[in-house]
Amino acid sequence: MRKKPSLAFLSLVALCFGVVGAQETAVDDVAVFMRAKLDHSKNVLEGLALADFDLIARGAQELSLASQESSWQVLQTEDYARMSGEFRRACDGLRSAAKAENLDGAVLAWMEVTQKCVQCHRYIRDEKR
């Protein structure tokens, strides 16, 4: 005959699942935020491919604004703050090129924005090790 689990055991299991659930919710929030950033990036790329300067400017503005949201602040270091500022300046350069309808300038600015993304993601991975 099987023994029934104790109330203490069931409480421990529930607590563990609650903690895991909270961590999953935090991870889900970051995933949703990252998906939104990717959507803004897709808008920029689509705008570049179609020479749609309004779409480029809007995507650049959305990326810059996203970098000011609390979900963006995954680390509280001077380097991370500096990188976030550099990212915003690169987005501003992209937006300026779009406003000037300078496609070549927008392409170069988009490369800089992308480079800032990759550098920061590398930094975050290294810091979390």
HELIX and SHEET records of a PDB file:
HELIX    1   1 LEU A    7  LEU A   50  1                                  44    
HELIX    2   2 PHE A   53  ALA A   66  1                                  14    
HELIX    3   3 SER A   70  TRP A   72  5                                   3    
HELIX    4   4 GLU A   78  LYS A   99  1                                  22    
HELIX    5   5 LEU A  103  LYS A  128  1                                  26    
END                                                                             
